[in-house]
Amino acid sequence: MNALKIEIVSDVVCPWCVIGFENLKKAIKELEDELTFEISWKPYELHPEIPTNGYDKELYMQQKFGSNLGKGVYDEIIDIGKDLDFDFNFSKTERIPNTFLAHRLLWYAEQKNLQNELSENLFYAYFTEGKDIGSIEVLASIASELGLDKLKIISFLESETGSKEVEDQKLESIERSIGAVPTYIINDQYLIQGGQQPETFMAFLRKIQSKELEKQNV
């Protein structure tokens, strides 16, 4: 059985990326007797204009959306999170981070086969604990929880290693006309976007597998 390759184009400050991945995991578990999967994460920056030391969250939201930003949007996400056993604590987050360092760390984690685990830890650190995931110290601590050497991670993040690779991956997404996250690219050609329900993912993945099998039998 050939594995379906799933590339997840995501940003670590995107709540719908959390929701989408939680639902994708449910779908994968339901399909584990039928299909196998290879998952990788690709970078997307929702707020590339944010300075490297982050930006005051309340001020940013006022400047971007005005004073009438609806609390109901957050309420909906919080409720969905509860159904998925994920705790969104938006009030804990004081600054919007620049996420480029986090994406570089995810690039590094792919070489250690720890991308999924790191992605989930980053989501939890930012959305549940309100941590500044633009900080090298915070990122190194999160990585160390997965068994990675903290000092080596600090040294890596203070260098430029992986910067070009991450920029190239961002460019690939632009070339694919990806302008929203989460976006899931299956076997380099099939796209599905958003925080889909597990059933939607299951139907989509089964359909792709069927198409792939048809190609092999031609």
Backbone torsions as a table, in degrees:
resi	resn	phi	psi	omega
1	MET	NA	119.6	178.3
2	ASN	-75.0	137.0	179.5
3	ALA	-74.8	141.7	171.1
4	LEU	-82.0	130.6	179.3
5	LYS	-90.2	123.1	178.8
6	ILE	-116.7	116.3	172.8
7	GLU	-100.8	124.8	-179.3
8	ILE	-103.6	110.0	175.5
9	VAL	-87.2	118.4	-166.2
10	SER	-151.8	158.9	168.0
11	ASP	-123.4	144.1	-173.5
12	VAL	-74.0	-7.6	175.9
13	VAL	-106.8	19.1	179.9
14	CYS	-101.3	109.8	-178.7
15	PRO	-63.6	-32.2	179.9
16	TRP	-71.1	-21.3	174.0
17	CYS	-69.8	-35.7	174.2
18	VAL	-63.1	-51.4	-177.4
19	ILE	-60.9	-44.7	-179.8
20	GLY	-61.3	-42.7	-177.5
21	PHE	-69.7	-38.3	177.7
22	GLU	-61.0	-40.9	179.0
23	ASN	-72.9	-35.4	176.5
24	LEU	-63.0	-40.9	178.6
25	LYS	-60.5	-39.9	177.6
26	LYS	-63.2	-42.6	179.6
27	ALA	-63.7	-43.2	-179.9
28	ILE	-62.5	-39.4	179.1
29	LYS	-64.4	-39.6	178.8
30	GLU	-67.2	-27.9	-175.7
31	LEU	-99.1	5.0	-171.8
32	GLU	-61.4	-23.3	177.6
33	ASP	-85.4	-11.1	-177.6
34	GLU	-107.8	-39.1	-170.4
35	LEU	-134.8	158.4	171.3
36	THR	-121.2	156.7	-171.9
37	PHE	-136.6	147.3	170.4
38	GLU	-120.0	116.7	-174.7
39	ILE	-109.6	135.9	171.8
40	SER	-139.0	156.6	-177.1
41	TRP	-112.0	136.1	179.5
42	LYS	-120.7	146.7	-171.8
43	PRO	-79.5	146.1	171.4
44	TYR	-148.5	134.7	179.0
45	GLU	-109.9	112.3	177.5
46	LEU	-68.9	-32.4	-176.6
47	HIS	-128.5	65.6	-176.7
48	PRO	-65.4	-16.9	-178.7
49	GLU	-80.1	-9.3	-179.0
50	ILE	-66.6	132.2	178.4
51	PRO	-64.5	163.0	-174.4
52	THR	-61.2	-27.2	179.1
53	ASN	-93.3	11.2	176.9
54	GLY	85.9	-178.5	-176.5
55	TYR	-148.5	144.2	179.8
56	ASP	-55.9	123.7	-173.0
57	LYS	-64.7	-47.5	-176.7
58	GLU	-63.3	-42.9	179.0
59	LEU	-64.3	-41.7	180.0
60	TYR	-61.7	-45.3	-177.9
61	MET	-65.3	-37.4	177.7
62	GLN	-65.6	-42.3	-178.8
63	GLN	-68.9	-35.8	-175.7
64	LYS	-84.1	-39.8	-172.7
65	PHE	-116.5	-10.9	-176.3
66	GLY	86.4	174.7	-174.7
67	SER	-74.6	-10.9	-176.1
68	ASN	-97.9	22.6	177.7
69	LEU	-57.9	122.7	-173.5
70	GLY	-71.5	126.8	176.2
71	LYS	-67.2	-21.8	-177.2
72	GLY	-61.4	-28.0	178.0
73	VAL	-63.6	-45.5	177.6
74	TYR	-64.5	-40.7	-178.8
75	ASP	-59.9	-41.2	179.7
76	GLU	-62.1	-45.7	-179.1
77	ILE	-64.9	-41.2	178.8
78	ILE	-60.2	-42.8	-179.7
79	ASP	-66.3	-42.0	177.6
80	ILE	-62.7	-42.0	178.5
81	GLY	-58.4	-41.1	179.3
82	LYS	-60.2	-39.9	178.8
83	ASP	-65.6	-24.0	-179.1
84	LEU	-100.5	7.1	-177.0
85	ASP	60.7	35.1	174.9
86	PHE	-120.3	130.3	-174.0
87	ASP	-98.4	104.8	174.3
88	PHE	-86.6	117.0	177.5
89	ASN	-115.9	75.9	-175.5
90	PHE	-63.5	-27.3	-178.1
91	SER	-69.7	-19.2	-179.1
92	LYS	-78.0	-22.4	-176.2
93	THR	-83.0	118.6	-178.4
94	GLU	-99.8	-25.4	-178.0
95	ARG	-131.3	144.4	172.1
96	ILE	-89.4	121.3	-176.5
97	PRO	-85.3	155.7	162.8
98	ASN	-77.4	128.5	-170.5
99	THR	-99.5	8.4	-176.9
100	PHE	-62.1	-41.8	178.5
101	LEU	-61.8	-39.9	179.0
102	ALA	-63.1	-38.6	177.9
103	HIS	-68.6	-35.9	175.5
104	ARG	-64.7	-38.7	178.3
105	LEU	-65.9	-37.3	176.0
106	LEU	-65.5	-38.0	175.5
107	TRP	-60.2	-43.6	178.0
108	TYR	-63.3	-43.5	-177.1
109	ALA	-65.1	-27.3	178.3
110	GLU	-61.7	-35.6	179.7
111	GLN	-71.0	-16.2	178.1
112	LYS	-104.8	7.0	-176.8
113	ASN	57.0	40.0	-178.2
114	LEU	-125.6	18.5	-176.3
115	GLN	-62.8	-46.6	-179.0
116	ASN	-60.4	-46.4	-178.6
117	GLU	-63.6	-42.2	179.8
118	LEU	-67.3	-41.0	178.7
119	SER	-57.8	-46.0	-179.6
120	GLU	-65.5	-38.8	178.4
121	ASN	-66.4	-37.0	177.5
122	LEU	-67.5	-42.9	176.4
123	PHE	-58.2	-47.3	-178.1
124	TYR	-64.2	-44.0	-178.6
125	ALA	-60.9	-42.2	-175.9
126	TYR	-79.7	-52.9	-171.8
127	PHE	-81.8	-33.2	-177.3
128	THR	-94.1	-43.5	-176.3
129	GLU	-96.7	-12.5	178.1
130	GLY	70.6	26.2	-177.4
131	LYS	-78.5	155.0	178.5
132	ASP	-84.7	95.0	-176.5
133	ILE	-84.5	15.1	169.2
134	GLY	-96.9	-5.7	-178.4
135	SER	-86.5	132.4	177.9
136	ILE	-60.5	-43.6	-178.9
137	GLU	-61.5	-44.2	179.4
138	VAL	-65.0	-46.0	179.7
139	LEU	-61.5	-41.0	179.7
140	ALA	-65.3	-37.4	178.1
141	SER	-65.9	-42.1	178.2
142	ILE	-63.0	-43.3	179.1
143	ALA	-64.7	-36.5	-178.8
144	SER	-65.5	-26.2	177.2
145	GLU	-65.3	-18.8	178.6
146	LEU	-97.7	7.4	177.6
147	GLY	94.1	3.0	178.0
148	LEU	-81.5	148.0	-177.4
149	ASP	-71.6	120.4	-174.3
150	LYS	-61.6	-43.9	-178.6
151	LEU	-65.8	-37.4	177.5
152	LYS	-65.9	-38.1	179.1
153	ILE	-66.4	-42.5	177.7
154	ILE	-59.5	-45.6	179.0
155	SER	-61.3	-42.0	178.6
156	PHE	-61.9	-48.0	-176.5
157	LEU	-69.1	-26.7	177.8
158	GLU	-80.0	-12.7	177.5
159	SER	-91.9	-172.6	176.6
160	GLU	-106.2	5.1	-178.0
161	THR	-58.4	131.5	178.3
162	GLY	87.1	-11.4	-177.6
163	SER	-62.8	-47.2	-179.2
164	LYS	-64.0	-40.3	-179.5
165	GLU	-62.8	-41.5	179.1
166	VAL	-67.7	-41.7	177.1
167	GLU	-61.9	-39.9	178.1
168	ASP	-63.2	-40.7	178.9
169	GLN	-66.2	-38.0	175.9
170	LYS	-62.3	-40.8	179.2
171	LEU	-64.2	-38.4	177.6
172	GLU	-59.2	-40.1	178.8
173	SER	-65.1	-39.9	177.4
174	ILE	-63.0	-42.0	180.0
175	GLU	-65.8	-25.2	176.7
176	ARG	-88.2	6.0	179.5
177	SER	62.7	31.6	176.6
178	ILE	-84.8	117.7	-177.8
179	GLY	-124.1	11.8	-180.0
180	ALA	-152.1	153.8	177.6
181	VAL	-130.6	153.3	0.2
182	PRO	-77.3	145.1	171.2
183	THR	-123.8	134.3	-179.1
184	TYR	-113.8	122.1	179.7
185	ILE	-107.6	117.6	-176.8
186	ILE	-103.9	125.0	178.5
187	ASN	50.0	38.8	173.1
188	ASP	68.9	3.3	-174.0
189	GLN	-142.8	-23.3	-177.7
190	TYR	-102.2	129.9	-176.9
191	LEU	-117.8	140.7	170.2
192	ILE	-140.0	142.0	-174.5
193	GLN	-124.8	157.2	171.0
194	GLY	92.4	174.4	179.3
195	GLY	-83.4	68.1	-175.0
196	GLN	-66.0	157.4	174.6
197	GLN	-73.7	154.2	179.4
198	PRO	-53.6	-39.5	-178.2
199	GLU	-63.8	-36.1	178.5
200	THR	-66.8	-44.7	176.7
201	PHE	-59.5	-45.5	-177.7
202	MET	-59.4	-47.9	-179.1
203	ALA	-62.5	-41.5	-179.2
204	PHE	-65.0	-45.3	-177.9
205	LEU	-68.2	-38.3	177.0
206	ARG	-64.1	-41.1	-179.9
207	LYS	-63.8	-40.8	179.1
208	ILE	-65.4	-44.0	178.9
209	GLN	-60.2	-39.0	178.3
210	SER	-63.7	-41.2	178.2
211	LYS	-65.7	-40.0	-179.4
212	GLU	-65.0	-38.7	178.8
213	LEU	-67.1	-36.8	178.1
214	GLU	-63.2	-39.7	179.4
215	LYS	-62.1	-42.3	-177.4
216	GLN	-67.1	-27.5	-176.4
217	ASN	-91.4	-3.4	-179.8
218	VAL	-71.9	NA	NA
